[in-house]
Amino acid sequence: MAKTMATIIDGKALAKKMQGAIAAEIALLQPKYGRFPGLAVLMVGDHPASGAYVRNKETACKKVGIVSFGKHFPANVSQAELEQVIDELNADDRVDGILIQLPLPANLDAIALLNRLDPAKDADGLHPHNLGKLARGEEGLRSCTPAGVMELLSEAKVDLAGKNAVVIGRSILVGKPVALMLLEENATVTIAHSRTKNLAEITRKADILIAAIGRPEMITADMVKPDAVVIDVGINRVTDYEGKSRLVGDVDFAGISEVASQMTPVPGGVGPMTVTMLLQNTVWSYRRKFARP
């Protein structure tokens, strides 16, 4: 009997549904609060992928009713100038969320800039204050991509309690925070990375496999447990022998779709959810500001 193909976990559809709910919430809150929520995205240089992400974020903001305070700086901008801009945005009551678009040019200290953000305006949840709250299981702003992964698993009705979850990748952007979020939902979590030995042996034990390594189609069908749920965080641009480029994930979609029970596509999986969680974080900060005594 032929194997049923994996069910696709549609990030575009979920993002559209959640953004509709965010827009409805803003429409209710704006008359009460007297202004729309505001998000400032800081981009440095002309990194093509970053430019596309920033445009997507600005478009999404406009759709739901979030005011954009975007700032684009040349690649040679100084650390001091960026620090001054962050200080100004921290003090600006119209701004509820601030995002520093990564990666930054090598001449800039990204960690120092992230640490300079007001934790209450840290729209990407990367300030040590917010990462610490995540580690302690306390309420706070959550990293956008990992939070998007968790929303996708919830939408797909994946019961995480007691399941073996393997995260491939240990970055502070995805790997570490998503591992903590999975632990919060009572999964048994293994983190694998570039130094892991016998990777396939580990991944084949995963009920939920999350790939966030940045290597095109590295995870193949023989590395996946039958009927596992596979979440592909990777976005890699590859060029074929004819010179045509396309986006692929960190997993071999065609092969794994014949093994997994559910999986996300690239594009159209995790990517739209990252933007959506950024909007949700901004509105969360907006609500919290007006809820303060």
GUDRENKOL-161663 format. One record per residue (C-alpha): residue number from 1; residue in three letters; x, y, z. Coordinates in Angstrom, 1 decimal, m for minus. Example, Ala and Ser with C-alpha at 12.3 -4.5 7.8 and 13.67 -1.06 7.14 Angstrom:
<pamis>
<nr->1, rest->ALA, u->12.3, v->m4.5, w->7.8>
<nr->2, rest->SER, u->13.7, v->m1.1, w->7.1>
</pamis>
This chain:
<pamis>
<nr->1, rest->MET, u->0.0, v->0.0, w->0.0>
<nr->2, rest->ALA, u->1.4, v->3.4, w->m1.0>
<nr->3, rest->LYS, u->2.4, v->5.8, w->1.8>
<nr->4, rest->THR, u->0.1, v->8.7, w->2.3>
<nr->5, rest->MET, u->1.9, v->12.0, w->1.7>
<nr->6, rest->ALA, u->2.6, v->14.3, w->4.6>
<nr->7, rest->THR, u->m0.1, v->16.8, w->5.5>
<nr->8, rest->ILE, u->1.3, v->20.3, w->4.9>
<nr->9, rest->ILE, u->1.2, v->22.7, w->7.9>
<nr->10, rest->ASP, u->0.3, v->26.0, w->6.1>
<nr->11, rest->GLY, u->2.1, v->28.9, w->7.6>
<nr->12, rest->LYS, u->0.5, v->31.4, w->5.2>
<nr->13, rest->ALA, u->m3.0, v->30.4, w->6.1>
<nr->14, rest->LEU, u->m2.3, v->30.5, w->9.8>
<nr->15, rest->ALA, u->m0.5, v->33.9, w->9.5>
<nr->16, rest->LYS, u->m3.5, v->35.3, w->7.6>
<nr->17, rest->LYS, u->m5.9, v->34.1, w->10.3>
<nr->18, rest->MET, u->m3.8, v->35.5, w->13.1>
<nr->19, rest->GLN, u->m3.2, v->38.8, w->11.4>
<nr->20, rest->GLY, u->m7.0, v->39.2, w->11.0>
<nr->21, rest->ALA, u->m7.4, v->38.7, w->14.7>
<nr->22, rest->ILE, u->m4.6, v->41.2, w->15.4>
<nr->23, rest->ALA, u->m6.2, v->43.8, w->13.1>
<nr->24, rest->ALA, u->m9.6, v->43.3, w->14.9>
<nr->25, rest->GLU, u->m7.9, v->43.8, w->18.3>
<nr->26, rest->ILE, u->m6.1, v->47.0, w->17.2>
<nr->27, rest->ALA, u->m9.4, v->48.3, w->15.8>
<nr->28, rest->LEU, u->m11.0, v->47.8, w->19.3>
<nr->29, rest->LEU, u->m8.1, v->49.2, w->21.3>
<nr->30, rest->GLN, u->m7.1, v->52.2, w->19.1>
<nr->31, rest->PRO, u->m10.2, v->54.4, w->20.1>
<nr->32, rest->LYS, u->m9.6, v->53.5, w->23.8>
<nr->33, rest->TYR, u->m5.8, v->54.2, w->23.8>
<nr->34, rest->GLY, u->m5.9, v->57.2, w->21.4>
<nr->35, rest->ARG, u->m3.3, v->56.0, w->19.0>
<nr->36, rest->PHE, u->m2.2, v->53.0, w->16.9>
<nr->37, rest->PRO, u->0.6, v->50.7, w->18.1>
<nr->38, rest->GLY, u->4.1, v->51.5, w->16.6>
<nr->39, rest->LEU, u->6.9, v->49.3, w->15.5>
<nr->40, rest->ALA, u->10.4, v->50.5, w->14.5>
<nr->41, rest->VAL, u->12.6, v->48.2, w->12.4>
<nr->42, rest->LEU, u->16.2, v->49.2, w->12.1>
<nr->43, rest->MET, u->18.1, v->47.9, w->9.0>
<nr->44, rest->VAL, u->21.7, v->48.5, w->8.3>
<nr->45, rest->GLY, u->23.2, v->48.0, w->4.8>
<nr->46, rest->ASP, u->21.7, v->46.4, w->1.7>
<nr->47, rest->HIS, u->21.6, v->42.7, w->2.6>
<nr->48, rest->PRO, u->19.0, v->41.4, w->0.0>
<nr->49, rest->ALA, u->17.3, v->38.9, w->2.2>
<nr->50, rest->SER, u->17.0, v->41.5, w->5.0>
<nr->51, rest->GLY, u->15.6, v->44.0, w->2.6>
<nr->52, rest->ALA, u->12.9, v->41.5, w->1.6>
<nr->53, rest->TYR, u->12.1, v->40.7, w->5.2>
<nr->54, rest->VAL, u->11.8, v->44.4, w->6.2>
<nr->55, rest->ARG, u->9.5, v->45.1, w->3.3>
<nr->56, rest->ASN, u->7.3, v->42.2, w->4.3>
<nr->57, rest->LYS, u->7.2, v->43.4, w->7.9>
<nr->58, rest->GLU, u->6.2, v->47.0, w->6.8>
<nr->59, rest->THR, u->3.5, v->45.6, w->4.5>
<nr->60, rest->ALA, u->2.1, v->43.4, w->7.3>
<nr->61, rest->CYS, u->2.1, v->46.4, w->9.7>
<nr->62, rest->LYS, u->0.1, v->48.5, w->7.3>
<nr->63, rest->LYS, u->m2.5, v->45.7, w->6.9>
<nr->64, rest->VAL, u->m3.2, v->45.3, w->10.6>
<nr->65, rest->GLY, u->m2.9, v->48.9, w->11.7>
<nr->66, rest->ILE, u->0.6, v->49.2, w->13.2>
<nr->67, rest->VAL, u->2.5, v->52.4, w->12.5>
<nr->68, rest->SER, u->6.0, v->51.8, w->11.1>
<nr->69, rest->PHE, u->8.9, v->53.8, w->12.3>
<nr->70, rest->GLY, u->11.4, v->52.1, w->10.0>
<nr->71, rest->LYS, u->14.9, v->53.4, w->9.7>
<nr->72, rest->HIS, u->17.5, v->52.3, w->7.1>
<nr->73, rest->PHE, u->21.1, v->53.1, w->7.7>
<nr->74, rest->PRO, u->24.2, v->52.8, w->5.4>
<nr->75, rest->ALA, u->26.6, v->49.9, w->6.0>
<nr->76, rest->ASN, u->29.2, v->52.3, w->7.4>
<nr->77, rest->VAL, u->26.9, v->53.7, w->10.2>
<nr->78, rest->SER, u->28.7, v->53.9, w->13.5>
<nr->79, rest->GLN, u->27.9, v->52.0, w->16.7>
<nr->80, rest->ALA, u->27.4, v->55.3, w->18.5>
<nr->81, rest->GLU, u->24.8, v->56.6, w->16.0>
<nr->82, rest->LEU, u->22.8, v->53.4, w->16.2>
<nr->83, rest->GLU, u->22.9, v->53.6, w->20.0>
<nr->84, rest->GLN, u->21.6, v->57.1, w->19.9>
<nr->85, rest->VAL, u->18.7, v->56.1, w->17.7>
<nr->86, rest->ILE, u->17.9, v->53.2, w->20.0>
<nr->87, rest->ASP, u->17.9, v->55.5, w->23.0>
<nr->88, rest->GLU, u->15.5, v->57.9, w->21.2>
<nr->89, rest->LEU, u->13.1, v->55.1, w->20.2>
<nr->90, rest->ASN, u->13.2, v->53.7, w->23.8>
<nr->91, rest->ALA, u->12.0, v->57.1, w->25.0>
<nr->92, rest->ASP, u->9.4, v->57.6, w->22.2>
<nr->93, rest->ASP, u->5.9, v->56.9, w->23.6>
<nr->94, rest->ARG, u->4.6, v->56.2, w->20.1>
<nr->95, rest->VAL, u->6.9, v->53.2, w->19.7>
<nr->96, rest->ASP, u->5.9, v->49.9, w->21.3>
<nr->97, rest->GLY, u->8.3, v->47.6, w->19.6>
<nr->98, rest->ILE, u->11.8, v->47.9, w->18.2>
<nr->99, rest->LEU, u->13.5, v->45.3, w->16.0>
<nr->100, rest->ILE, u->17.1, v->45.3, w->14.9>
<nr->101, rest->GLN, u->17.3, v->43.4, w->11.6>
<nr->102, rest->LEU, u->20.0, v->40.8, w->11.7>
<nr->103, rest->PRO, u->22.6, v->40.1, w->10.5>
<nr->104, rest->LEU, u->24.5, v->43.4, w->11.0>
<nr->105, rest->PRO, u->27.8, v->44.3, w->9.3>
<nr->106, rest->ALA, u->30.9, v->42.9, w->11.1>
<nr->107, rest->ASN, u->32.0, v->46.4, w->12.3>
<nr->108, rest->LEU, u->28.9, v->46.6, w->14.6>
<nr->109, rest->ASP, u->28.4, v->45.0, w->18.0>
<nr->110, rest->ALA, u->25.0, v->43.4, w->17.6>
<nr->111, rest->ILE, u->24.9, v->42.1, w->21.2>
<nr->112, rest->ALA, u->25.6, v->45.5, w->22.6>
<nr->113, rest->LEU, u->22.8, v->47.0, w->20.5>
<nr->114, rest->LEU, u->20.3, v->44.3, w->21.4>
<nr->115, rest->ASN, u->21.2, v->44.8, w->25.1>
<nr->116, rest->ARG, u->20.5, v->48.5, w->24.7>
<nr->117, rest->LEU, u->16.9, v->48.0, w->23.8>
<nr->118, rest->ASP, u->14.2, v->48.7, w->26.5>
<nr->119, rest->PRO, u->13.2, v->45.1, w->27.3>
<nr->120, rest->ALA, u->9.5, v->46.1, w->27.2>
<nr->121, rest->LYS, u->10.0, v->47.2, w->23.5>
<nr->122, rest->ASP, u->12.2, v->44.2, w->22.5>
<nr->123, rest->ALA, u->9.9, v->43.0, w->19.7>
<nr->124, rest->ASP, u->12.1, v->40.0, w->18.8>
<nr->125, rest->GLY, u->12.4, v->38.8, w->22.3>
<nr->126, rest->LEU, u->16.3, v->38.7, w->22.2>
<nr->127, rest->HIS, u->17.1, v->40.9, w->25.1>
<nr->128, rest->PRO, u->18.7, v->38.9, w->28.1>
<nr->129, rest->HIS, u->15.8, v->40.1, w->30.2>
<nr->130, rest->ASN, u->13.2, v->38.4, w->28.0>
<nr->131, rest->LEU, u->15.4, v->35.3, w->27.3>
<nr->132, rest->GLY, u->15.7, v->35.0, w->31.1>
<nr->133, rest->LYS, u->12.0, v->35.1, w->31.5>
<nr->134, rest->LEU, u->11.6, v->32.4, w->28.9>
<nr->135, rest->ALA, u->14.2, v->30.2, w->30.7>
<nr->136, rest->ARG, u->12.3, v->30.7, w->34.0>
<nr->137, rest->GLY, u->8.9, v->30.0, w->32.3>
<nr->138, rest->GLU, u->7.6, v->33.5, w->33.1>
<nr->139, rest->GLU, u->5.4, v->35.7, w->30.9>
<nr->140, rest->GLY, u->7.2, v->37.9, w->28.6>
<nr->141, rest->LEU, u->8.1, v->38.7, w->25.0>
<nr->142, rest->ARG, u->9.1, v->35.6, w->23.0>
<nr->143, rest->SER, u->11.5, v->35.3, w->20.1>
<nr->144, rest->CYS, u->9.4, v->35.5, w->16.9>
<nr->145, rest->THR, u->10.6, v->32.6, w->14.9>
<nr->146, rest->PRO, u->10.5, v->30.0, w->17.8>
<nr->147, rest->ALA, u->7.1, v->31.4, w->18.9>
<nr->148, rest->GLY, u->5.9, v->31.0, w->15.3>
<nr->149, rest->VAL, u->7.0, v->27.4, w->15.3>
<nr->150, rest->MET, u->5.0, v->26.7, w->18.5>
<nr->151, rest->GLU, u->1.9, v->28.3, w->16.9>
<nr->152, rest->LEU, u->2.3, v->26.0, w->13.9>
<nr->153, rest->LEU, u->2.5, v->23.0, w->16.1>
<nr->154, rest->SER, u->m0.5, v->24.1, w->18.1>
<nr->155, rest->GLU, u->m2.5, v->24.7, w->14.9>
<nr->156, rest->ALA, u->m1.6, v->21.2, w->13.6>
<nr->157, rest->LYS, u->m2.9, v->19.9, w->17.0>
<nr->158, rest->VAL, u->0.5, v->18.2, w->17.8>
<nr->159, rest->ASP, u->0.4, v->17.0, w->21.4>
<nr->160, rest->LEU, u->4.0, v->17.7, w->22.6>
<nr->161, rest->ALA, u->3.7, v->16.2, w->26.2>
<nr->162, rest->GLY, u->6.0, v->13.3, w->26.6>
<nr->163, rest->LYS, u->7.1, v->13.3, w->22.9>
<nr->164, rest->ASN, u->10.8, v->13.3, w->21.8>
<nr->165, rest->ALA, u->11.6, v->16.6, w->20.1>
<nr->166, rest->VAL, u->14.9, v->17.1, w->18.4>
<nr->167, rest->VAL, u->16.1, v->20.6, w->17.5>
<nr->168, rest->ILE, u->18.9, v->20.8, w->15.0>
<nr->169, rest->GLY, u->20.7, v->24.1, w->15.6>
<nr->170, rest->ARG, u->21.7, v->26.0, w->18.8>
<nr->171, rest->SER, u->21.5, v->29.6, w->17.8>
<nr->172, rest->ILE, u->20.1, v->32.2, w->20.2>
<nr->173, rest->LEU, u->17.7, v->33.2, w->17.4>
<nr->174, rest->VAL, u->16.0, v->29.8, w->17.0>
<nr->175, rest->GLY, u->17.6, v->26.7, w->18.4>
<nr->176, rest->LYS, u->17.9, v->27.6, w->22.1>
<nr->177, rest->PRO, u->14.6, v->29.5, w->22.6>
<nr->178, rest->VAL, u->12.5, v->26.9, w->20.7>
<nr->179, rest->ALA, u->14.1, v->24.1, w->22.9>
<nr->180, rest->LEU, u->13.0, v->26.0, w->26.0>
<nr->181, rest->MET, u->9.5, v->26.5, w->24.5>
<nr->182, rest->LEU, u->9.2, v->22.8, w->23.8>
<nr->183, rest->LEU, u->10.3, v->22.0, w->27.4>
<nr->184, rest->GLU, u->7.5, v->24.3, w->28.6>
<nr->185, rest->GLU, u->5.0, v->22.1, w->26.8>
<nr->186, rest->ASN, u->6.5, v->19.0, w->28.5>
<nr->187, rest->ALA, u->8.4, v->17.6, w->25.5>
<nr->188, rest->THR, u->11.6, v->15.7, w->26.0>
<nr->189, rest->VAL, u->14.1, v->17.8, w->24.1>
<nr->190, rest->THR, u->17.5, v->17.0, w->22.4>
<nr->191, rest->ILE, u->19.5, v->19.8, w->20.8>
<nr->192, rest->ALA, u->21.9, v->18.7, w->18.0>
<nr->193, rest->HIS, u->24.4, v->20.9, w->16.2>
<nr->194, rest->SER, u->27.4, v->21.0, w->13.9>
<nr->195, rest->ARG, u->29.6, v->19.0, w->16.4>
<nr->196, rest->THR, u->26.9, v->16.3, w->17.0>
<nr->197, rest->LYS, u->28.1, v->12.8, w->16.2>
<nr->198, rest->ASN, u->25.8, v->10.2, w->14.7>
<nr->199, rest->LEU, u->23.2, v->12.9, w->13.9>
<nr->200, rest->ALA, u->20.9, v->10.5, w->11.9>
<nr->201, rest->GLU, u->20.7, v->8.2, w->14.9>
<nr->202, rest->ILE, u->19.4, v->11.1, w->17.0>
<nr->203, rest->THR, u->17.0, v->12.5, w->14.4>
<nr->204, rest->ARG, u->15.4, v->9.1, w->13.7>
<nr->205, rest->LYS, u->14.2, v->9.0, w->17.3>
<nr->206, rest->ALA, u->12.4, v->12.3, w->17.0>
<nr->207, rest->ASP, u->8.6, v->12.5, w->17.1>
<nr->208, rest->ILE, u->9.0, v->16.2, w->16.3>
<nr->209, rest->LEU, u->12.0, v->17.3, w->14.3>
<nr->210, rest->ILE, u->12.9, v->21.0, w->14.0>
<nr->211, rest->ALA, u->15.6, v->21.9, w->11.5>
<nr->212, rest->ALA, u->17.3, v->25.3, w->12.0>
<nr->213, rest->ILE, u->20.8, v->24.9, w->10.6>
<nr->214, rest->GLY, u->21.0, v->27.0, w->7.5>
<nr->215, rest->ARG, u->22.2, v->24.2, w->5.2>
<nr->216, rest->PRO, u->20.1, v->23.5, w->2.1>
<nr->217, rest->GLU, u->18.2, v->20.1, w->2.2>
<nr->218, rest->MET, u->20.7, v->18.6, w->4.7>
<nr->219, rest->ILE, u->18.1, v->16.5, w->6.4>
<nr->220, rest->THR, u->17.1, v->13.6, w->4.2>
<nr->221, rest->ALA, u->14.3, v->11.1, w->4.4>
<nr->222, rest->ASP, u->16.5, v->8.3, w->5.9>
<nr->223, rest->MET, u->17.1, v->10.6, w->8.9>
<nr->224, rest->VAL, u->13.4, v->11.0, w->9.7>
<nr->225, rest->LYS, u->11.3, v->8.7, w->11.9>
<nr->226, rest->PRO, u->8.1, v->7.5, w->10.0>
<nr->227, rest->ASP, u->5.1, v->9.7, w->10.8>
<nr->228, rest->ALA, u->7.3, v->12.3, w->12.6>
<nr->229, rest->VAL, u->6.2, v->16.0, w->12.5>
<nr->230, rest->VAL, u->8.9, v->18.0, w->10.7>
<nr->231, rest->ILE, u->9.3, v->21.8, w->11.0>
<nr->232, rest->ASP, u->11.7, v->23.4, w->8.6>
<nr->233, rest->VAL, u->13.0, v->26.8, w->9.8>
<nr->234, rest->GLY, u->15.7, v->27.1, w->7.1>
<nr->235, rest->ILE, u->15.5, v->29.5, w->4.2>
<nr->236, rest->ASN, u->18.3, v->28.9, w->1.6>
<nr->237, rest->ARG, u->18.6, v->30.3, w->m1.9>
<nr->238, rest->VAL, u->20.1, v->27.7, w->m4.3>
<nr->239, rest->THR, u->21.0, v->28.0, w->m8.0>
<nr->240, rest->ASP, u->20.6, v->25.2, w->m10.4>
<nr->241, rest->TYR, u->22.8, v->24.3, w->m13.4>
<nr->242, rest->GLU, u->20.7, v->26.6, w->m15.6>
<nr->243, rest->GLY, u->21.4, v->29.5, w->m13.3>
<nr->244, rest->LYS, u->17.9, v->29.6, w->m11.9>
<nr->245, rest->SER, u->17.5, v->30.3, w->m8.2>
<nr->246, rest->ARG, u->14.9, v->29.0, w->m5.8>
<nr->247, rest->LEU, u->14.3, v->28.9, w->m2.1>
<nr->248, rest->VAL, u->14.7, v->25.6, w->m0.2>
<nr->249, rest->GLY, u->14.7, v->24.7, w->3.4>
<nr->250, rest->ASP, u->17.0, v->22.7, w->5.6>
<nr->251, rest->VAL, u->15.1, v->19.4, w->4.8>
<nr->252, rest->ASP, u->14.6, v->17.5, w->1.6>
<nr->253, rest->PHE, u->10.9, v->18.3, w->1.2>
<nr->254, rest->ALA, u->10.2, v->15.8, w->m1.6>
<nr->255, rest->GLY, u->11.8, v->12.9, w->0.1>
<nr->256, rest->ILE, u->10.6, v->13.7, w->3.6>
<nr->257, rest->SER, u->7.0, v->14.3, w->2.5>
<nr->258, rest->GLU, u->6.8, v->10.5, w->1.8>
<nr->259, rest->VAL, u->7.9, v->9.7, w->5.4>
<nr->260, rest->ALA, u->6.6, v->12.4, w->7.8>
<nr->261, rest->SER, u->3.0, v->12.7, w->8.9>
<nr->262, rest->GLN, u->3.0, v->16.6, w->8.9>
<nr->263, rest->MET, u->5.6, v->19.1, w->7.7>
<nr->264, rest->THR, u->6.0, v->22.8, w->6.8>
<nr->265, rest->PRO, u->6.9, v->23.9, w->3.3>
<nr->266, rest->VAL, u->9.6, v->26.5, w->2.3>
<nr->267, rest->PRO, u->8.5, v->29.1, w->1.5>
<nr->268, rest->GLY, u->5.1, v->29.4, w->3.1>
<nr->269, rest->GLY, u->5.8, v->27.7, w->6.4>
<nr->270, rest->VAL, u->7.7, v->29.3, w->9.3>
<nr->271, rest->GLY, u->8.5, v->32.5, w->7.4>
<nr->272, rest->PRO, u->5.0, v->34.1, w->7.4>
<nr->273, rest->MET, u->4.7, v->33.2, w->11.1>
<nr->274, rest->THR, u->7.9, v->35.0, w->12.1>
<nr->275, rest->VAL, u->6.4, v->38.3, w->10.7>
<nr->276, rest->THR, u->3.0, v->37.5, w->12.4>
<nr->277, rest->MET, u->4.6, v->37.0, w->15.8>
<nr->278, rest->LEU, u->6.5, v->40.3, w->15.5>
<nr->279, rest->LEU, u->3.1, v->42.0, w->15.0>
<nr->280, rest->GLN, u->1.7, v->40.1, w->18.0>
<nr->281, rest->ASN, u->4.7, v->41.0, w->20.2>
<nr->282, rest->THR, u->4.2, v->44.7, w->19.3>
<nr->283, rest->VAL, u->0.5, v->44.6, w->20.2>
<nr->284, rest->TRP, u->1.4, v->42.7, w->23.4>
<nr->285, rest->SER, u->3.7, v->45.6, w->24.4>
<nr->286, rest->TYR, u->1.1, v->48.2, w->23.3>
<nr->287, rest->ARG, u->m1.5, v->46.6, w->25.6>
<nr->288, rest->ARG, u->0.9, v->46.2, w->28.5>
<nr->289, rest->LYS, u->1.9, v->49.9, w->28.3>
<nr->290, rest->PHE, u->m1.6, v->51.1, w->28.7>
<nr->291, rest->ALA, u->m2.4, v->48.5, w->31.3>
<nr->292, rest->ARG, u->0.3, v->49.8, w->33.7>
<nr->293, rest->PRO, u->m1.1, v->51.7, w->36.7>
</pamis>
